[in-house]
Amino acid sequence: MRALVKTQAGPGLTLMEVPEPAIGINDVLVKVRKTGICGTDLHIESWDPWAARTIHPPLIAGHEFVGEITAVGSNVSDFHPGEIVSGEGHVTCGRCRHCLAGRRHLCAHTIGLGVGRDGCFAEYVALPMANVWHHWPGIDEEVAAIFDPFGNAVHTALAFPILGEDVLVSGAGPIGLMAIAVARHAGARLIVVSEPNAYRRDLAVRMGATVAIDPRERDLHDVQAELGMVEGFDVAMEMSGVAVALRTAMDNMAHGGGIAILGIPTAEITIDVNEIVFNQLTLRGIYGREMYETWYKMTVMLQSGLDIKPAITHRFPYRDHAAAFAAARSGDSGKVIMEWAER
């Protein structure tokens, strides 16, 4: 099969022929139709310090996909060839305290698809049956391809009660964009987005933001005053991993507010713990999705009218992977999809 492979330490991915993955008795083999490019994939492709510490070539990259089951292991009874599925990208141990208690998203021994094991930037991908999600009828195939990052957005947006609340979103990348739509769908009152990129600010408004501001040009306290807010934001979602964004969010929170942190910094961030204590803030780290409660919530929200499709802005055949990665890295894009099914 053809796959995008990190063949050795250094920048780039190579499109090459590799063996089709073998499956064990508890595994499912999926013929990939569409994949999404994630920020993690950009780190791996560029071979930044995180990738150099984490990735062990050779490795097939990618963890966001939708496809059709072509084969199942002998122990698999709930999945069948021809069904349309995606996969949970965190392969957990199944034996630790959290896994045994049904809290698999907290497993300390997680192996990432396309990070610690071969991923989905290929014509076929193999996963344990416990990591396969059978899509309900009517789910758009492009949306199905990005259920993994969509789950990050849902997990972040619903980390704190949001109905009727005023929300700050720092960073309108693809996951931030989807989180905006989820917050609007879930009944937030005001949604203020802080994003320096003009293209993504426009997308943020399309996704449901009340206002999207350039943090280099406008102060959030002034924005609060213009919107008639008097106590600060009830909920913040830090999606950027930028130190000043987290500090600014903390400085603009209502007492007792909650900050869900998904953005991954590239260096340590110093914060004033006095702000947390005296303003009684709750900071919650978000990693991945709740298996599979978040997946259920994603599906029923789509069925009840949530539309995240505008966050998908670019589509490329997999042979044009260099252009696809360039679009994703440019910033003037939302979610970028690669097509693997040959026409």
KEFITOR-676313 format. One line per field, with one value per residue (C-alpha): x negated, y negated, z negated; residue in one letter; residue number from 1. Coordinates in nm, 2 decimals. Layout:
<sites>
c1: [X	...]
c2: [Y	...]
c3: [Z	...]
residu: [A	...]
num: [NUM	...]
</sites>
This chain:
<sites>
c1: [0.00	-0.10	-0.17	-0.33	-0.63	-0.88	-1.17	-1.44	-1.52	-1.48	-1.22	-0.98	-0.75	-0.80	-0.52	-0.62	-0.51	-0.50	-0.34	0.03	0.07	0.13	0.41	0.44	0.74	0.87	0.80	0.99	0.84	0.98	0.94	0.88	1.10	1.01	0.77	0.72	0.39	0.33	0.09	-0.09	-0.15	-0.30	-0.54	-0.64	-0.68	-0.90	-1.09	-1.08	-1.24	-0.92	-0.92	-1.29	-1.23	-0.91	-0.91	-1.11	-1.13	-1.03	-0.67	-0.35	-0.21	0.15	0.43	0.75	0.94	1.26	1.27	1.44	1.37	1.22	1.13	1.17	0.98	1.13	1.23	1.42	1.79	1.93	1.77	1.81	1.66	1.83	1.91	1.79	1.57	1.32	1.07	0.99	0.62	0.52	0.45	0.47	0.34	0.67	0.52	0.43	0.66	0.82	0.88	1.04	1.26	1.38	1.17	0.95	0.88	0.67	0.46	0.09	-0.03	0.14	-0.02	0.07	0.18	-0.07	-0.30	-0.39	-0.25	-0.18	0.09	0.36	0.17	0.20	0.44	0.50	0.48	0.51	0.65	0.77	1.15	1.17	1.05	1.29	1.60	1.89	2.05	2.42	2.62	2.62	2.28	2.10	1.79	1.56	1.68	1.63	1.27	1.20	1.39	1.06	1.00	1.37	1.36	1.09	1.31	1.61	1.41	1.27	1.59	1.79	1.53	1.73	2.10	2.15	2.52	2.58	2.22	1.97	1.69	1.33	1.16	0.79	0.67	0.89	0.70	0.91	0.99	1.07	1.30	1.49	1.50	1.67	1.94	1.99	2.01	2.27	2.47	2.45	2.61	2.32	2.43	2.12	1.83	1.52	1.23	0.87	0.68	0.40	0.47	0.73	0.83	0.91	1.09	1.33	1.38	1.44	1.73	1.87	1.85	2.06	1.83	1.99	1.67	1.32	1.04	0.67	0.50	0.22	0.46	0.75	0.75	1.00	1.11	1.22	1.41	1.59	1.70	1.83	2.03	2.18	1.99	1.93	1.76	1.53	1.55	1.72	1.54	1.22	1.07	0.70	0.63	0.30	0.03	-0.09	-0.20	-0.05	0.28	0.31	0.21	0.45	0.73	0.66	0.66	1.00	1.19	1.49	1.44	1.49	1.44	1.30	1.02	0.99	0.64	0.58	0.30	-0.04	-0.32	-0.67	-0.83	-0.74	-0.47	-0.50	-0.17	-0.07	0.09	0.23	0.47	0.59	0.63	0.79	1.01	1.10	1.02	1.02	0.76	0.83	0.59	0.76	0.59	0.78	1.14	1.34	1.38	1.65	1.88	1.73	1.78	2.15	2.19	2.03	2.27	2.59	2.49	2.44	2.78	2.94	2.81	2.44	2.25	1.87	1.83	1.72	1.40	1.29	1.14	0.90	0.90	0.62	0.55	0.29	0.04	0.04	-0.06	-0.33	-0.07	0.17	-0.09	-0.18	0.18	0.22	-0.10	-0.02	0.24	0.47	0.67	0.90	0.90	0.72	0.84	0.65	0.84	0.70	0.98	0.87	1.13]
c2: [0.00	-0.36	-0.56	-0.88	-0.77	-0.95	-0.74	-0.90	-1.18	-1.51	-1.72	-1.58	-1.28	-1.03	-0.88	-0.52	-0.16	0.03	0.36	0.36	0.38	0.72	0.75	0.96	1.14	0.83	0.58	0.41	0.33	0.01	-0.11	-0.48	-0.73	-1.07	-1.20	-1.53	-1.70	-1.79	-2.02	-1.70	-1.60	-1.94	-1.89	-1.54	-1.66	-1.96	-1.75	-2.01	-1.94	-1.77	-1.53	-1.47	-1.36	-1.16	-1.00	-0.69	-0.64	-0.47	-0.56	-0.62	-0.95	-1.05	-0.99	-1.15	-0.94	-0.79	-0.47	-0.14	0.18	0.45	0.72	0.80	1.04	1.36	1.22	0.92	0.96	0.60	0.47	0.60	0.54	0.25	0.04	-0.32	-0.40	-0.63	-0.56	-0.69	-0.78	-0.71	-0.33	-0.26	0.02	0.16	0.28	-0.03	-0.17	-0.43	-0.19	0.07	-0.20	-0.31	-0.63	-0.53	-0.89	-0.91	-0.61	-0.70	-0.44	-0.57	-0.51	-0.76	-0.65	-0.80	-0.89	-0.57	-0.33	-0.34	-0.58	-0.65	-0.85	-0.53	-0.33	-0.10	-0.13	0.13	0.06	0.26	0.30	0.10	-0.20	-0.18	-0.41	-0.30	-0.61	-0.66	-0.70	-1.05	-1.17	-1.37	-1.18	-1.48	-1.56	-1.19	-1.22	-1.48	-1.32	-1.30	-1.68	-1.75	-1.54	-1.77	-2.07	-1.91	-1.79	-2.14	-2.33	-2.12	-2.10	-2.36	-2.44	-2.68	-2.74	-3.12	-3.19	-3.43	-3.25	-3.35	-3.14	-3.21	-3.07	-3.00	-2.72	-2.42	-2.29	-2.64	-2.70	-2.38	-2.47	-2.80	-2.62	-2.38	-2.66	-2.84	-2.52	-2.45	-2.79	-3.03	-3.39	-3.58	-3.42	-3.64	-3.50	-3.63	-3.54	-3.74	-3.58	-3.77	-3.47	-3.27	-3.56	-3.57	-3.19	-3.24	-3.47	-3.22	-2.95	-3.16	-3.40	-3.72	-3.91	-3.81	-4.04	-4.08	-4.06	-4.28	-4.57	-4.54	-4.49	-4.23	-4.46	-4.71	-4.44	-4.34	-4.69	-4.73	-4.41	-4.51	-4.25	-4.35	-4.06	-3.89	-3.57	-3.27	-3.01	-3.04	-2.79	-2.83	-2.67	-2.85	-2.73	-3.10	-3.22	-3.57	-3.42	-3.21	-3.50	-3.74	-3.48	-3.46	-3.84	-3.86	-3.58	-3.63	-3.51	-3.13	-3.10	-2.79	-2.78	-2.47	-2.44	-2.24	-2.45	-2.29	-2.54	-2.51	-2.63	-2.66	-2.93	-3.13	-3.22	-3.41	-3.15	-3.44	-3.50	-3.14	-3.15	-3.48	-3.47	-3.10	-2.99	-2.63	-2.54	-2.21	-2.04	-1.87	-1.59	-1.40	-1.29	-1.09	-0.74	-0.72	-0.97	-1.26	-1.06	-1.01	-1.38	-1.47	-1.25	-1.37	-1.73	-1.69	-1.52	-1.81	-2.07	-2.15	-2.24	-2.23	-2.19	-2.56	-2.48	-2.25	-2.49	-2.29	-1.95	-1.77	-1.43	-1.25	-1.27	-1.64	-1.60	-1.87	-2.13	-2.00	-2.04	-2.39	-2.50	-2.36	-2.54	-2.87	-2.98	-3.10	-2.78	-2.59	-2.21	-2.05	-1.71	-1.46	-1.22	-0.86	-0.69	-0.68	-0.81]
c3: [0.00	0.03	-0.29	-0.41	-0.61	-0.84	-0.71	-0.92	-1.16	-0.99	-0.80	-0.55	-0.49	-0.20	0.00	0.06	0.09	-0.24	-0.35	-0.43	-0.81	-0.96	-1.21	-1.53	-1.66	-1.83	-1.55	-1.27	-0.93	-0.77	-0.41	-0.45	-0.26	-0.41	-0.67	-0.85	-0.91	-1.27	-1.44	-1.57	-1.21	-1.13	-1.42	-1.29	-0.93	-1.03	-1.28	-1.56	-1.91	-2.03	-1.73	-1.77	-2.13	-2.06	-1.72	-1.63	-1.25	-1.04	-1.12	-0.92	-1.04	-1.08	-1.33	-1.20	-0.95	-0.82	-0.62	-0.54	-0.73	-0.51	-0.76	-1.13	-1.37	-1.48	-1.82	-1.67	-1.66	-1.67	-1.35	-0.99	-0.65	-0.47	-0.78	-0.79	-1.09	-1.25	-1.52	-1.87	-1.83	-2.19	-2.22	-2.60	-2.80	-2.93	-3.26	-3.47	-3.74	-3.51	-3.22	-3.45	-3.60	-3.25	-3.25	-2.96	-2.86	-3.18	-3.10	-3.17	-2.92	-2.61	-2.27	-2.00	-1.66	-1.41	-1.70	-1.89	-1.63	-1.26	-1.17	-0.91	-0.64	-0.43	-0.22	-0.52	-0.89	-1.17	-1.51	-1.82	-1.81	-2.13	-1.94	-1.65	-1.63	-1.41	-1.26	-1.28	-0.96	-0.81	-0.94	-0.67	-0.56	-0.58	-0.93	-1.02	-0.91	-1.18	-1.47	-1.66	-1.68	-1.69	-2.01	-2.15	-2.08	-2.25	-2.55	-2.59	-2.53	-2.77	-3.04	-3.24	-3.24	-2.95	-2.91	-2.94	-3.02	-2.87	-2.70	-2.59	-2.32	-2.28	-1.95	-1.64	-1.49	-1.36	-1.71	-1.84	-1.55	-1.62	-1.99	-1.91	-1.72	-2.01	-2.26	-2.05	-2.01	-2.38	-2.47	-2.55	-2.57	-2.45	-2.28	-2.24	-2.03	-2.06	-1.74	-1.56	-1.22	-1.01	-0.80	-1.11	-1.28	-0.99	-1.02	-1.40	-1.33	-1.08	-1.34	-1.59	-1.77	-1.90	-1.82	-1.71	-1.81	-1.73	-2.08	-1.95	-1.88	-2.14	-2.51	-2.64	-2.93	-2.67	-2.47	-2.79	-2.85	-2.49	-2.53	-2.86	-3.07	-3.43	-3.60	-3.35	-3.15	-3.31	-3.10	-2.89	-2.64	-2.59	-2.25	-2.15	-2.39	-2.40	-2.74	-2.71	-2.60	-2.92	-3.14	-2.97	-3.01	-3.38	-3.41	-3.25	-3.43	-3.66	-4.02	-4.03	-3.65	-3.48	-3.22	-3.00	-2.86	-2.54	-2.38	-2.42	-2.50	-2.35	-2.67	-3.04	-3.13	-3.45	-3.61	-3.92	-4.15	-4.36	-4.08	-4.09	-4.47	-4.53	-4.22	-4.30	-3.94	-3.82	-3.56	-3.38	-3.14	-2.84	-2.65	-2.39	-2.44	-2.69	-2.54	-2.43	-2.60	-2.39	-2.07	-2.16	-2.24	-1.90	-1.71	-1.89	-1.85	-1.48	-1.46	-1.65	-1.41	-1.50	-1.19	-1.20	-0.82	-0.77	-0.97	-0.68	-0.43	-0.21	-0.04	0.14	0.30	0.09	0.38	0.32	-0.05	-0.03	0.08	-0.19	-0.46	-0.33	-0.35	-0.70	-0.81	-0.65	-0.91	-0.63	-0.66	-0.89	-0.87	-0.58	-0.45	-0.23	0.00	0.01	0.21	0.57	0.82]
residu: [M	R	A	L	V	K	T	Q	A	G	P	G	L	T	L	M	E	V	P	E	P	A	I	G	I	N	D	V	L	V	K	V	R	K	T	G	I	C	G	T	D	L	H	I	E	S	W	D	P	W	A	A	R	T	I	H	P	P	L	I	A	G	H	E	F	V	G	E	I	T	A	V	G	S	N	V	S	D	F	H	P	G	E	I	V	S	G	E	G	H	V	T	C	G	R	C	R	H	C	L	A	G	R	R	H	L	C	A	H	T	I	G	L	G	V	G	R	D	G	C	F	A	E	Y	V	A	L	P	M	A	N	V	W	H	H	W	P	G	I	D	E	E	V	A	A	I	F	D	P	F	G	N	A	V	H	T	A	L	A	F	P	I	L	G	E	D	V	L	V	S	G	A	G	P	I	G	L	M	A	I	A	V	A	R	H	A	G	A	R	L	I	V	V	S	E	P	N	A	Y	R	R	D	L	A	V	R	M	G	A	T	V	A	I	D	P	R	E	R	D	L	H	D	V	Q	A	E	L	G	M	V	E	G	F	D	V	A	M	E	M	S	G	V	A	V	A	L	R	T	A	M	D	N	M	A	H	G	G	G	I	A	I	L	G	I	P	T	A	E	I	T	I	D	V	N	E	I	V	F	N	Q	L	T	L	R	G	I	Y	G	R	E	M	Y	E	T	W	Y	K	M	T	V	M	L	Q	S	G	L	D	I	K	P	A	I	T	H	R	F	P	Y	R	D	H	A	A	A	F	A	A	A	R	S	G	D	S	G	K	V	I	M	E	W	A	E	R]
num: [1	2	3	4	5	6	7	8	9	10	11	12	13	14	15	16	17	18	19	20	21	22	23	24	25	26	27	28	29	30	31	32	33	34	35	36	37	38	39	40	41	42	43	44	45	46	47	48	49	50	51	52	53	54	55	56	57	58	59	60	61	62	63	64	65	66	67	68	69	70	71	72	73	74	75	76	77	78	79	80	81	82	83	84	85	86	87	88	89	90	91	92	93	94	95	96	97	98	99	100	101	102	103	104	105	106	107	108	109	110	111	112	113	114	115	116	117	118	119	120	121	122	123	124	125	126	127	128	129	130	131	132	133	134	135	136	137	138	139	140	141	142	143	144	145	146	147	148	149	150	151	152	153	154	155	156	157	158	159	160	161	162	163	164	165	166	167	168	169	170	171	172	173	174	175	176	177	178	179	180	181	182	183	184	185	186	187	188	189	190	191	192	193	194	195	196	197	198	199	200	201	202	203	204	205	206	207	208	209	210	211	212	213	214	215	216	217	218	219	220	221	222	223	224	225	226	227	228	229	230	231	232	233	234	235	236	237	238	239	240	241	242	243	244	245	246	247	248	249	250	251	252	253	254	255	256	257	258	259	260	261	262	263	264	265	266	267	268	269	270	271	272	273	274	275	276	277	278	279	280	281	282	283	284	285	286	287	288	289	290	291	292	293	294	295	296	297	298	299	300	301	302	303	304	305	306	307	308	309	310	311	312	313	314	315	316	317	318	319	320	321	322	323	324	325	326	327	328	329	330	331	332	333	334	335	336	337	338	339	340	341	342	343]
</sites>
